[in-house]
Amino acid sequence: MPDPSLSFERDLRADPDIARLMGTLSLDHVQARALLTEEVAEYARAGRRLHLAYALALLARVHALQGDGEAADATARQARQLFKEEGAPSGEALVLHSMAIRHLVGGRQAQALEDLNRALPLARGSGWPDVQACVHNMLGVVLNDMGRHDEAARTLREALELPAPTLSRSLSLRLHGNLALALARGAQRAKQRQDGDWRSRADEAVEEARHVSRHVDELLPGDRAAFLDTLATALVAQGALDEAHLALDEAQATFDADGDDLGLLYTSLTRSRAWLESHEPAKALQALSRGREAAARSGATVLLDELELQASIAHEQLGDYRAALAAHQAFYRWRETQVLALAEERARSLAVTLDFDRAHRESRHDALTGLLNRRGFDELFERVLGRAGLNAGVGLALIDLDHFKQVNDRFGHAAGDDALRLVAKLLTSECRATDFAARLGGDEFVLVVQGDRGTAAAVCGRVLERLRAQGHDPGTGGPALTISAGVAETDRPEAPATMLARADEALYRVKAAGRDGVQVG
């Protein structure tokens, strides 16, 4: 039987209302905001909490893209709380994706990377290609900004290898556009190092960028300026400088009209690279000056290290070596700041991972015995039972500790806890790698054994004999502990509830016969 979380996510993908909400990923931001605002109000009125959570997560994304940070934070908090209560890995990934955009727009790349590193396993775990592609796409953007172009290209290619029919055309176009940018910037770096493959990388970048430019007006008209900057970056890497300047003229005019300072920072850097390629350093410095002004207005620190590096090259071309040295020193200061921010991000990410792993374990294990609890048992048993008969049969034993209430009443709860731990220890010692035990609550245990018929009953028999052999219970000084076990077996997939019911009937017969025994149903 498939993982229940994947089955749940498939049900969500088949839900037409969820599909309509996810369709806003392909809409213009203004359209998406209007539609999602209506959906949030409607789902809130109807009390449809899971649908409301998705609508809020997607609305937080739109707020972030439009630079409305306070609204993005508030909306994401609401979505996160609902997902915490309702579940769904894809939804949690969308919330983190929205917050990553929020940080990216504010120029906080390290924090965006932290959110995306947390979102990626959730997106993969959801099995939902569109969600995975969204997270991969934003991860590619952030890695590009941080100068990690090869990593960006790898993560974007991975997203483009997801099943094509499931990805929207607009999302696929964004992936191609960001891949073009990663290839172009990687080609520029390789060209500076005189790496022999820079030409092929530049050519591939231009090919990807031209593919995007053919479809951007149809699918993503609001992103045209950003993709023009990407095309210009690829053309500069290739050496087609006149065409690059034409693309930059249009992109810069759009960013100017929209008041998009982050966009102006990108175009200023691309323009500077073009002027440096044609050995016109004075014009490059003018472009960099405009980039500094845009960065100051936006409050962003992203790419300031690259800005100083280009300034250093421009001053050196002009023969002003004092200014070149000062710019190069500023470059190293910004790069050091980025490295420290990345180190802090990695430390936070590791702490989050450890906290998540600990919380995951604690939510599925019994604190007293260390065995799986009911939740952990349900999840694992469903998967094991779904494979029954493929390699081996499955035996299920429901086990009760006989007269456990008397142990607690006569000797105290500490002695009762010792008795429960002893049974758990014996059950664990009899488990092979393919078997597991769980405590369902109170004195109720369960054992799942994979193997031939009779294996589960034999294991329970050995545990019973070992308890009897101890004589007086060492924890209480009272009578020896005994167990009653009812066993059900199957060699084909079966509903968990059905098998549990058969085991429970067998356990009832053992108790009716006086306890201290094992029966197979």
N, C-alpha and C positions, 0 to 999 in steps of 0.2 A: 504494500500500500504506500502511496507517495507521502512525502513529508506533508503534514497537515497545513503548515504555513504556506507551502507552495500551492496546495489545493485552494486555500483561502484566497491567495493572490489571484489565482486563475478565475475564481468566482468574481472577484472585483473587476478584472479586465473584461469579463463578459457583461458586467452591469452597464447598461446604456447611459445611465446618469454619470457614472464615473468616467466612462469613455468621453462624454461630452465635456466634462471638466478638464480632462487631460488634453482635449483638443485645443484648449486655450494656450497651450505651449506654442501653437503655430500661429496665433493671432497677433496682430499689432497690439502694443501695450495698452493703448487707450481702449481699444475694443475689449481686450481681455479684462481690464479693470472694471469696465461697466458690466460685463456679463457676470464676472465672479462676484461682484458686489450684490447683484440681484440674487445669485444662487445662495450666497451666505445668508441673506435675509430669509429666503424661502426655506432652506434646510433648518435654520434656527427655529422658525415658526412650526415646522413639521416635526421637530424633535429627532431628525435623522442625523445622529451625532457623527457617525463615521463619514457620511457624505459632507457634513459640515466641516469636518477636520480636513478633508482633501481640498475643499473650496478655500478654506483659510490658508492652507499651506501654499496653494498656487497664487492666492491673492498676495501673500507675503512676498513671493517672488516678483510679482509685478511692481509692488511698492518699492522693493529694493532696486529694480532696474530703473525706475523713474527717480531714484534718489531720495525717496521719502523714507528716511531711515527710521524715524519714530514709529510710523505706521507699520513698517516692515517688522520691527521688533515686537510691537504689541500683537500683531496678527499672528506672527510665528509662535509667540508664547501661548496663545489660545489654541493653535493647532497642536503644539507639542503636548499640552495637557490632555487634549482629547485623544491623541494617539496613545499616550501613556495609559489611558483608561480603556481604549477600544482595541489597540494593537494595530498591526499591519506594517511590515518592514518598509514597503514602498513609501508609505506616508511619512515615516520617520526620516527616510532618506530625502524626501522632498523638502521637509522643514530645514534640514541641515543644508541642502542645496540652496534654499532661499537665503539662509543666513550667510552662506559663502558669498553669494552675490552682493549682499549688504556690505560685507567686509571688502570685497573687491572694488566696488564703486567708491568706497572710502579710502582706497589705496592701502588697505591692510592685508597684503597678500599672504603673510604667514598665518594669520588667523583664518583666512579663507581656506588655506591649505589644510589647516587643522580640521575644520568642519567637513571638508570633502573627504579626508582620510577616514573620518568616522562614518560618512554617508556611503562610501564605496562598498564595504561588505554588506551593508543593509540593502543597497540597490541590487547587488549580485544575488543576495539571498532571496530577494522578492521574485526573481525570475522574470521580471517585467522589463523587456528590452528598452522601451522608451525612457523609463526611469534610469536604467543603467546608462543609456546614451546621454541623458541630460547631465548626470553626474560626471561622466567621462569628459563631456564637452567642456564643462566649467573647469574641471581639473586641468585640461589642456590649456585653457586660457590662463589660469594661474601659473602653471609651470612655465608657459611662454614668458609671462611678465617677470618671472624670477630668473630668467636666463637659462632654464633647464629645457632647451629646445628638443633634444633627442628624446627625453622622457615624455615631453608633450606629444611629440609625433607618435610615439608608441601607444600612449593611452588613447589618442584619437583614432589610430588605425584599429585598435581593439574594438572601439565602439562601432566603427564602420563595418566590422566583420560580423556584427550582430545580424540576426535574420532580417534581410532587407524589407520583406513585405510588412513587417511589423513597425518599422520606423516611418514617421511622417516625413514627407519630402522636405519640409522646411527644416526639421531637425537634422536630417541628413546633409542639407546644404550648409548649415552652421558648422557641422563637423568637417566638411570639406574645406570651408573657409579657414577654420582655425588650423587645420592640417597644413594648408598652404602657408599660413603665417609661420608655423613651426619650422617648416622646410626652408622658407625664405631666410628666417633669422639664423637657422643652422648653417645655411649656405654662406651667409655673410661672415659668420664666425670662421667657417672652414676656409673661406677665401682669404681672410686676414692671416690665418696660419699657413697659407699656401698649401692647404690640403688638396690633393689632386682630384677629389670627387666633388668639389664645390659646384662645378658646372652642371653635373647631372642633377644635383639637388636643387639648384636654382631653376633648371628647366622644368623639373617636376612641380616645383612651387608655382611657376607661372602657369603651367597646364591646369593645376588645381584651381588657381585663382580665376583663370578665364572660364572654367566650367561654372564657377559660382557666379561670375558676372553675367553669364547668359541667362541665369534663372532668378537673380536677386529681385528684379523689378516685379516679377510675378509672385514670388513666394514670400520675400522679406523686404518689401520696399523701405521700411523704416530703418533697415540695417545697411542700406546702400553705401552710405559714407564710410562706415567701418570696413566694409569689404573693399571699397576703393583704396583705402589705406593699405589693406593687405595686398591687393594687386600691385600697388606702387612699391611696397616692400620687396615683393618678388621680382619686379622689373628692375629695381635698383641692384638686387643681387645678381641678376642676369646681365646687367649693363645697359639696358634699354632706358636711358635716363630721360629722354624727351617725353616718351610716353608716360613715364613715372610722374613727371611734373604735371602733366595734364590731369592725371587721375587725382593727384594731390590737390590741385586747384579746386576741383569739384568737391572733394571731401572736406577741405578746409572751409569752403564757403558754407557748406551745410552745418558743420560744427559751430561756426561763428554765429549763424542764424539761430541755432538751437541753444546757444550758450553752453555747449558741451566742452568744458575745460579739459576733461580727461582725453576726449577725442582730439582736441587741439594739441595736447602734449604728444600724443602718438604721431600725429601728422608732422609736428615740428621735428621730431627725431628722424622720421623717414626722410623729410625734406633735407635735413642736415646731412644724412648719409649720401643722398643724391649729389649734393654740392661737393662733399668731400671726394666722391668718386670722380667728379669732373675737375678736381683740384681748384675749387673756388672757396677757400676757407673763410673769407670775409662773409660771404653769403651764408655759409654754414653757421657761423657764429650768430648772425642775425636770426636765423631759424631757431637756434638753441636759446637765444634770449627770449623769444616768444614762448618757447616751451617752458622756461623757468617761470615766466609770468602766469602761464596757465596752471602749472603745478602749484604755485603759491595760492592762486584763487581757489583751487579745488581742495587744497590741504593734503594732496596726495604726495607720498614719498616714493611711489613706484617709479622705476626707471630713472631716478635721479643719478644713480651710479653710471648708467649708460650715457646720460646727458653730459656728465663731467668727463667721461672717457672720450666722447666725441669732441668736446671742447679742447681737451688736451691735444688731440690729433690736429685740430684746426689751428691752434696756436703754434704747434710745431711746424705746420706747413707755412705759416706766416713768418717763421723764424723767431717768434717771441718765446724763447725757451723758459724764461722765468714764469710767464703765465701758463705755459704748458705744464711745468712742474707743479704749480699750485693746483691746476685742474686735476692732474693725476693724483695728487695727494687727497683732494676732495673725493675723487673716485674711490680710492681705497677706504676712506672713512665711511662712505655710503655702503660700500660692499661689506665692510666689517659689521655695520649696523644690520644689514640683511642677514649675514651669517648668524649673528647673535639672535636675531628674531626667529630664524629658522631653527636654531638649536632649542630655543624656548618652546617653539611650536612642537618640535619632536618630543620634548620632555612632557608637555601637556598631553600630547597624543598618546604617549606611552602610559601616562597616568590614567587617562580616560579608558584605554584598552584594558588595563589591569582592573580598574573599577568595574568595567562592564563584565569582564570574565568572572570576577568575584560575585557580582550581583546575579549573573546568570547561574552560577553554581549554587549560590545560596537559595535562589528561587526554585531550584529543582532537587535539592537534597535536604534530608532530614537532619536537623542540627544535633540531635541526641545520638543517633547511630551512624551517621555518615552515609546511610543508604539513600537511594533515590526516594523522593517523596511522591505523593499521588500525581502531581503535575508531571514530574520527570518520568514516572512509570507510564502514564498515559501516552506521552509523546513517543517514548522508545518502544513500548509494546505494540503500538499501532504500526510502526515501521517494520518490526520483526515479524509480526503476524501477516503483514502483506507479502512477505517473502516465504511463507510457510510452504514446504514441499519443493522449493527450488533446489536446495542443497540438503535440507534436513527437515524433520517434523518439528513442531513446537509443543512443549509441555508447559502448562501453567498450574502452579500450586498456590492455593490460598491457605495461609497458615495462621492459626490463632495460638497464643500462649494459654495453656489450660489454667483455669482458676486464677487468672492474673489479678483480679480485684482482691482476692484474699491475700495475695502477696503484699499489695499496697496497703491494705487495711491492717494487716498483722505486723508487718515489718517496716512500713513507711515507704514513701515515694522514692527515696534514694535507693533503697533495695530494689524497688520496682524498676528504676532506671538501669540498675546494674543487670537485672535479668533481661531487659530488652537489648542492652548492648551485647550480652553474651549470645543471645539468639542471632543477632545481626552478624556477630563475628563468626559463628559457626556456619551460617548460610553463605557468607562471603568466602570462607575457606573452601567450600565445596563448589564454588562457581568457577567454571573455565572462562576463557576469553570471550566465548560466545554467549555466556549466561549472565544474568544479573538478578539482584534481589532489591526489593523496595519495602519501605514501611508505609503502609497506607494510612496509619493513624492508630493511636492507642496501642493495643497488643496485636494488631493485624499486620501481617507481613504477606508478601507475595514473592514467588520465585518463578523466573522464566528460564527454561532450559531448552536448548536446541539439540536435537538428536533423535534417536530411535524411540519408539513407544516404550514406556516403562522407565525411561531415564529420569524423568522428574520425580516419579514415585520412589525410585531407588535413592535419589539424593535426599529426599525428605526422610526416608527410612534411616539413612546414615546419620543425619542430624539428630533424629529422635534417639537413636542408640547412643550417640555421644552425650546427649543430655542425661539419659538414664544412667550411663556409666559414671557420671559425676557424683551419684548418690545425693547427699544433702547439698542443697544449693550453696555454693561458697559465699555468695553475697548475703544470704539471709540465715543460714543455719537451719532453714526449714526443709520441707520435703523436696525431693528432686523435681526440677522443672520438667514438664513434658509439653508436647505440642500436638495439635490436631491439624491435619492437612488434607484438603480436598483437591484432587488433580483432574484437569481436563487436558485432552490431547487432540492434535489435529495435524494432518499432513497436506492441508490446502488452506489458502487464505480464508479467513473467517472474520465476522464482525467482532471486535473486542468485547462488546457487551454480551454477546451470545456465549462466548467462551468463558467469560467471568461468571455468567449465570450457571453454566455446567459445573464449574469448579466449586461454586458456592453450594450447589445441591449435594455434591460429594462431601463437602465439609460438614454440611448439616447431618448427613448419615453417620459420619465419624462421631460427632457430638452425641447423637441419639444413641449410639452404641457404647457410650461411656468415655469418650475422648481417648487421648493417648494412642493415636493411630493414624494411618494413612489409607485413604480410599481413592480409587480412580473412577471418574464418572463416565 
